[in-house]
Amino acid sequence: MFSSDFPISSILIHVDNPTEGLIWYQKAFPEAKKRSIAEFDFEYLDYRGVMIEIVSADNQVSSGAAGSVVYWLTDDFQKRLDYLLELGAILHRGPMNVGQGFKMCQVQDLWGNCIGIKGK
């Protein structure tokens, strides 16, 4: 019915201060490229075609752990986990073995949002 080059187009991450959030997420995902949409004076991160959009938390959507969690696949699980913890993320769930040599866990960013990682 629908076709697309990418199954996910964007991920919105709600934070109290989008400028600080963009800086933190650029460190958390150094592979991502910072891009901008001049028309809206808006910067975001492009991670392999997926837009990571750091936006203001408000009374309709707050920051924090609730609902869906995006899991990012990594080639080196422990290295990625250690790196996120060095940036100030806090271990939220796991790590746990999930079969076939993979582990997964969730960490919380500085605003309480969950980031899932999965890898060997």
PyMOL CGO cylinders between C-alpha atoms (Angstrom):
from pymol import cmd
from pymol.cgo import CYLINDER

trace = [
    CYLINDER, 0.00, 0.00, 0.00, 2.75, 2.47, 0.98, 0.3, 1, 1, 1, 1, 1, 1,
    CYLINDER, 2.75, 2.47, 0.98, 6.32, 2.41, -0.20, 0.3, 1, 1, 1, 1, 1, 1,
    CYLINDER, 6.32, 2.41, -0.20, 9.35, 4.22, 1.13, 0.3, 1, 1, 1, 1, 1, 1,
    CYLINDER, 9.35, 4.22, 1.13, 13.10, 4.12, 0.96, 0.3, 1, 1, 1, 1, 1, 1,
    CYLINDER, 13.10, 4.12, 0.96, 13.29, 4.25, 4.76, 0.3, 1, 1, 1, 1, 1, 1,
    CYLINDER, 13.29, 4.25, 4.76, 10.87, 2.54, 7.12, 0.3, 1, 1, 1, 1, 1, 1,
    CYLINDER, 10.87, 2.54, 7.12, 11.36, 5.31, 9.71, 0.3, 1, 1, 1, 1, 1, 1,
    CYLINDER, 11.36, 5.31, 9.71, 11.58, 8.94, 8.61, 0.3, 1, 1, 1, 1, 1, 1,
    CYLINDER, 11.58, 8.94, 8.61, 12.08, 10.76, 11.91, 0.3, 1, 1, 1, 1, 1, 1,
    CYLINDER, 12.08, 10.76, 11.91, 12.27, 10.36, 15.65, 0.3, 1, 1, 1, 1, 1, 1,
    CYLINDER, 12.27, 10.36, 15.65, 11.21, 13.29, 17.82, 0.3, 1, 1, 1, 1, 1, 1,
    CYLINDER, 11.21, 13.29, 17.82, 12.93, 13.56, 21.19, 0.3, 1, 1, 1, 1, 1, 1,
    CYLINDER, 12.93, 13.56, 21.19, 11.35, 16.00, 23.62, 0.3, 1, 1, 1, 1, 1, 1,
    CYLINDER, 11.35, 16.00, 23.62, 13.64, 17.96, 25.95, 0.3, 1, 1, 1, 1, 1, 1,
    CYLINDER, 13.64, 17.96, 25.95, 13.45, 21.13, 28.03, 0.3, 1, 1, 1, 1, 1, 1,
    CYLINDER, 13.45, 21.13, 28.03, 16.24, 22.83, 26.07, 0.3, 1, 1, 1, 1, 1, 1,
    CYLINDER, 16.24, 22.83, 26.07, 16.49, 21.78, 22.39, 0.3, 1, 1, 1, 1, 1, 1,
    CYLINDER, 16.49, 21.78, 22.39, 19.84, 23.57, 21.90, 0.3, 1, 1, 1, 1, 1, 1,
    CYLINDER, 19.84, 23.57, 21.90, 21.44, 21.58, 24.74, 0.3, 1, 1, 1, 1, 1, 1,
    CYLINDER, 21.44, 21.58, 24.74, 19.62, 18.45, 23.59, 0.3, 1, 1, 1, 1, 1, 1,
    CYLINDER, 19.62, 18.45, 23.59, 20.97, 18.73, 20.05, 0.3, 1, 1, 1, 1, 1, 1,
    CYLINDER, 20.97, 18.73, 20.05, 24.52, 19.10, 21.40, 0.3, 1, 1, 1, 1, 1, 1,
    CYLINDER, 24.52, 19.10, 21.40, 24.11, 16.04, 23.64, 0.3, 1, 1, 1, 1, 1, 1,
    CYLINDER, 24.11, 16.04, 23.64, 22.58, 13.87, 20.93, 0.3, 1, 1, 1, 1, 1, 1,
    CYLINDER, 22.58, 13.87, 20.93, 25.25, 14.91, 18.45, 0.3, 1, 1, 1, 1, 1, 1,
    CYLINDER, 25.25, 14.91, 18.45, 27.79, 13.55, 20.96, 0.3, 1, 1, 1, 1, 1, 1,
    CYLINDER, 27.79, 13.55, 20.96, 25.69, 10.43, 21.61, 0.3, 1, 1, 1, 1, 1, 1,
    CYLINDER, 25.69, 10.43, 21.61, 25.43, 9.69, 17.88, 0.3, 1, 1, 1, 1, 1, 1,
    CYLINDER, 25.43, 9.69, 17.88, 28.69, 11.03, 16.43, 0.3, 1, 1, 1, 1, 1, 1,
    CYLINDER, 28.69, 11.03, 16.43, 27.96, 9.19, 13.15, 0.3, 1, 1, 1, 1, 1, 1,
    CYLINDER, 27.96, 9.19, 13.15, 24.96, 11.49, 12.60, 0.3, 1, 1, 1, 1, 1, 1,
    CYLINDER, 24.96, 11.49, 12.60, 25.31, 14.60, 10.45, 0.3, 1, 1, 1, 1, 1, 1,
    CYLINDER, 25.31, 14.60, 10.45, 23.86, 17.91, 11.61, 0.3, 1, 1, 1, 1, 1, 1,
    CYLINDER, 23.86, 17.91, 11.61, 21.47, 19.33, 9.01, 0.3, 1, 1, 1, 1, 1, 1,
    CYLINDER, 21.47, 19.33, 9.01, 19.17, 22.32, 8.92, 0.3, 1, 1, 1, 1, 1, 1,
    CYLINDER, 19.17, 22.32, 8.92, 15.92, 23.44, 7.39, 0.3, 1, 1, 1, 1, 1, 1,
    CYLINDER, 15.92, 23.44, 7.39, 16.51, 27.14, 6.74, 0.3, 1, 1, 1, 1, 1, 1,
    CYLINDER, 16.51, 27.14, 6.74, 12.84, 27.87, 6.13, 0.3, 1, 1, 1, 1, 1, 1,
    CYLINDER, 12.84, 27.87, 6.13, 12.06, 26.96, 9.75, 0.3, 1, 1, 1, 1, 1, 1,
    CYLINDER, 12.06, 26.96, 9.75, 15.43, 27.86, 11.33, 0.3, 1, 1, 1, 1, 1, 1,
    CYLINDER, 15.43, 27.86, 11.33, 15.55, 24.24, 12.53, 0.3, 1, 1, 1, 1, 1, 1,
    CYLINDER, 15.55, 24.24, 12.53, 18.52, 21.92, 13.03, 0.3, 1, 1, 1, 1, 1, 1,
    CYLINDER, 18.52, 21.92, 13.03, 18.33, 18.15, 13.33, 0.3, 1, 1, 1, 1, 1, 1,
    CYLINDER, 18.33, 18.15, 13.33, 20.58, 15.12, 13.07, 0.3, 1, 1, 1, 1, 1, 1,
    CYLINDER, 20.58, 15.12, 13.07, 20.57, 12.83, 10.05, 0.3, 1, 1, 1, 1, 1, 1,
    CYLINDER, 20.57, 12.83, 10.05, 21.43, 9.27, 11.02, 0.3, 1, 1, 1, 1, 1, 1,
    CYLINDER, 21.43, 9.27, 11.02, 21.47, 7.11, 7.88, 0.3, 1, 1, 1, 1, 1, 1,
    CYLINDER, 21.47, 7.11, 7.88, 18.40, 8.85, 6.49, 0.3, 1, 1, 1, 1, 1, 1,
    CYLINDER, 18.40, 8.85, 6.49, 16.49, 9.00, 9.78, 0.3, 1, 1, 1, 1, 1, 1,
    CYLINDER, 16.49, 9.00, 9.78, 15.90, 12.48, 11.17, 0.3, 1, 1, 1, 1, 1, 1,
    CYLINDER, 15.90, 12.48, 11.17, 16.62, 12.76, 14.89, 0.3, 1, 1, 1, 1, 1, 1,
    CYLINDER, 16.62, 12.76, 14.89, 14.64, 15.85, 15.82, 0.3, 1, 1, 1, 1, 1, 1,
    CYLINDER, 14.64, 15.85, 15.82, 15.29, 17.41, 19.22, 0.3, 1, 1, 1, 1, 1, 1,
    CYLINDER, 15.29, 17.41, 19.22, 12.19, 19.44, 20.07, 0.3, 1, 1, 1, 1, 1, 1,
    CYLINDER, 12.19, 19.44, 20.07, 10.74, 21.31, 23.04, 0.3, 1, 1, 1, 1, 1, 1,
    CYLINDER, 10.74, 21.31, 23.04, 8.90, 19.36, 25.68, 0.3, 1, 1, 1, 1, 1, 1,
    CYLINDER, 8.90, 19.36, 25.68, 5.56, 20.96, 26.57, 0.3, 1, 1, 1, 1, 1, 1,
    CYLINDER, 5.56, 20.96, 26.57, 2.27, 20.21, 28.28, 0.3, 1, 1, 1, 1, 1, 1,
    CYLINDER, 2.27, 20.21, 28.28, 1.17, 17.95, 25.42, 0.3, 1, 1, 1, 1, 1, 1,
    CYLINDER, 1.17, 17.95, 25.42, 4.37, 15.86, 25.18, 0.3, 1, 1, 1, 1, 1, 1,
    CYLINDER, 4.37, 15.86, 25.18, 6.82, 15.93, 28.06, 0.3, 1, 1, 1, 1, 1, 1,
    CYLINDER, 6.82, 15.93, 28.06, 10.27, 14.41, 28.26, 0.3, 1, 1, 1, 1, 1, 1,
    CYLINDER, 10.27, 14.41, 28.26, 10.80, 11.20, 30.19, 0.3, 1, 1, 1, 1, 1, 1,
    CYLINDER, 10.80, 11.20, 30.19, 10.38, 7.46, 30.11, 0.3, 1, 1, 1, 1, 1, 1,
    CYLINDER, 10.38, 7.46, 30.11, 6.96, 6.53, 28.76, 0.3, 1, 1, 1, 1, 1, 1,
    CYLINDER, 6.96, 6.53, 28.76, 5.62, 4.72, 25.77, 0.3, 1, 1, 1, 1, 1, 1,
    CYLINDER, 5.62, 4.72, 25.77, 7.78, 3.63, 22.85, 0.3, 1, 1, 1, 1, 1, 1,
    CYLINDER, 7.78, 3.63, 22.85, 11.54, 3.14, 22.92, 0.3, 1, 1, 1, 1, 1, 1,
    CYLINDER, 11.54, 3.14, 22.92, 13.69, 3.14, 19.79, 0.3, 1, 1, 1, 1, 1, 1,
    CYLINDER, 13.69, 3.14, 19.79, 16.45, 0.51, 19.83, 0.3, 1, 1, 1, 1, 1, 1,
    CYLINDER, 16.45, 0.51, 19.83, 19.66, 1.29, 17.97, 0.3, 1, 1, 1, 1, 1, 1,
    CYLINDER, 19.66, 1.29, 17.97, 21.73, -1.59, 16.65, 0.3, 1, 1, 1, 1, 1, 1,
    CYLINDER, 21.73, -1.59, 16.65, 25.43, -1.36, 17.48, 0.3, 1, 1, 1, 1, 1, 1,
    CYLINDER, 25.43, -1.36, 17.48, 28.45, -3.42, 16.42, 0.3, 1, 1, 1, 1, 1, 1,
    CYLINDER, 28.45, -3.42, 16.42, 29.94, -3.27, 19.94, 0.3, 1, 1, 1, 1, 1, 1,
    CYLINDER, 29.94, -3.27, 19.94, 27.29, -3.32, 22.65, 0.3, 1, 1, 1, 1, 1, 1,
    CYLINDER, 27.29, -3.32, 22.65, 29.57, -2.72, 25.65, 0.3, 1, 1, 1, 1, 1, 1,
    CYLINDER, 29.57, -2.72, 25.65, 31.54, 0.05, 23.95, 0.3, 1, 1, 1, 1, 1, 1,
    CYLINDER, 31.54, 0.05, 23.95, 28.35, 1.93, 23.00, 0.3, 1, 1, 1, 1, 1, 1,
    CYLINDER, 28.35, 1.93, 23.00, 26.85, 1.46, 26.47, 0.3, 1, 1, 1, 1, 1, 1,
    CYLINDER, 26.85, 1.46, 26.47, 30.02, 2.70, 28.18, 0.3, 1, 1, 1, 1, 1, 1,
    CYLINDER, 30.02, 2.70, 28.18, 30.14, 5.71, 25.84, 0.3, 1, 1, 1, 1, 1, 1,
    CYLINDER, 30.14, 5.71, 25.84, 26.55, 6.75, 26.56, 0.3, 1, 1, 1, 1, 1, 1,
    CYLINDER, 26.55, 6.75, 26.56, 27.16, 6.39, 30.30, 0.3, 1, 1, 1, 1, 1, 1,
    CYLINDER, 27.16, 6.39, 30.30, 30.26, 8.61, 29.99, 0.3, 1, 1, 1, 1, 1, 1,
    CYLINDER, 30.26, 8.61, 29.99, 28.05, 11.28, 28.40, 0.3, 1, 1, 1, 1, 1, 1,
    CYLINDER, 28.05, 11.28, 28.40, 25.81, 11.22, 31.49, 0.3, 1, 1, 1, 1, 1, 1,
    CYLINDER, 25.81, 11.22, 31.49, 23.13, 8.73, 30.45, 0.3, 1, 1, 1, 1, 1, 1,
    CYLINDER, 23.13, 8.73, 30.45, 21.80, 6.54, 33.26, 0.3, 1, 1, 1, 1, 1, 1,
    CYLINDER, 21.80, 6.54, 33.26, 21.22, 2.80, 32.95, 0.3, 1, 1, 1, 1, 1, 1,
    CYLINDER, 21.22, 2.80, 32.95, 17.46, 2.27, 33.05, 0.3, 1, 1, 1, 1, 1, 1,
    CYLINDER, 17.46, 2.27, 33.05, 16.85, -1.43, 32.18, 0.3, 1, 1, 1, 1, 1, 1,
    CYLINDER, 16.85, -1.43, 32.18, 19.16, -4.35, 31.60, 0.3, 1, 1, 1, 1, 1, 1,
    CYLINDER, 19.16, -4.35, 31.60, 21.51, -5.21, 30.13, 0.3, 1, 1, 1, 1, 1, 1,
    CYLINDER, 21.51, -5.21, 30.13, 20.01, -8.59, 29.36, 0.3, 1, 1, 1, 1, 1, 1,
    CYLINDER, 20.01, -8.59, 29.36, 20.83, -11.42, 26.99, 0.3, 1, 1, 1, 1, 1, 1,
    CYLINDER, 20.83, -11.42, 26.99, 18.20, -11.76, 24.28, 0.3, 1, 1, 1, 1, 1, 1,
    CYLINDER, 18.20, -11.76, 24.28, 19.58, -14.73, 22.36, 0.3, 1, 1, 1, 1, 1, 1,
    CYLINDER, 19.58, -14.73, 22.36, 21.90, -15.39, 19.45, 0.3, 1, 1, 1, 1, 1, 1,
    CYLINDER, 21.90, -15.39, 19.45, 24.72, -13.57, 21.24, 0.3, 1, 1, 1, 1, 1, 1,
    CYLINDER, 24.72, -13.57, 21.24, 22.80, -10.27, 21.45, 0.3, 1, 1, 1, 1, 1, 1,
    CYLINDER, 22.80, -10.27, 21.45, 22.31, -8.07, 24.50, 0.3, 1, 1, 1, 1, 1, 1,
    CYLINDER, 22.31, -8.07, 24.50, 19.98, -5.14, 24.91, 0.3, 1, 1, 1, 1, 1, 1,
    CYLINDER, 19.98, -5.14, 24.91, 19.35, -2.41, 27.44, 0.3, 1, 1, 1, 1, 1, 1,
    CYLINDER, 19.35, -2.41, 27.44, 17.84, 1.01, 27.91, 0.3, 1, 1, 1, 1, 1, 1,
    CYLINDER, 17.84, 1.01, 27.91, 19.54, 4.14, 29.14, 0.3, 1, 1, 1, 1, 1, 1,
    CYLINDER, 19.54, 4.14, 29.14, 17.96, 7.47, 29.96, 0.3, 1, 1, 1, 1, 1, 1,
    CYLINDER, 17.96, 7.47, 29.96, 19.31, 10.70, 28.50, 0.3, 1, 1, 1, 1, 1, 1,
    CYLINDER, 19.31, 10.70, 28.50, 19.73, 13.85, 30.60, 0.3, 1, 1, 1, 1, 1, 1,
    CYLINDER, 19.73, 13.85, 30.60, 15.99, 14.57, 30.21, 0.3, 1, 1, 1, 1, 1, 1,
    CYLINDER, 15.99, 14.57, 30.21, 14.77, 11.09, 31.20, 0.3, 1, 1, 1, 1, 1, 1,
    CYLINDER, 14.77, 11.09, 31.20, 14.04, 9.86, 27.65, 0.3, 1, 1, 1, 1, 1, 1,
    CYLINDER, 14.04, 9.86, 27.65, 14.87, 6.23, 26.97, 0.3, 1, 1, 1, 1, 1, 1,
    CYLINDER, 14.87, 6.23, 26.97, 17.39, 5.13, 24.35, 0.3, 1, 1, 1, 1, 1, 1,
    CYLINDER, 17.39, 5.13, 24.35, 17.52, 1.42, 23.59, 0.3, 1, 1, 1, 1, 1, 1,
    CYLINDER, 17.52, 1.42, 23.59, 20.68, -0.27, 22.37, 0.3, 1, 1, 1, 1, 1, 1,
    CYLINDER, 20.68, -0.27, 22.37, 21.09, -3.78, 21.02, 0.3, 1, 1, 1, 1, 1, 1,
    CYLINDER, 21.09, -3.78, 21.02, 24.18, -5.57, 19.86, 0.3, 1, 1, 1, 1, 1, 1,
    CYLINDER, 24.18, -5.57, 19.86, 26.78, -8.27, 20.36, 0.3, 1, 1, 1, 1, 1, 1,
]
cmd.load_cgo(trace, "trace")
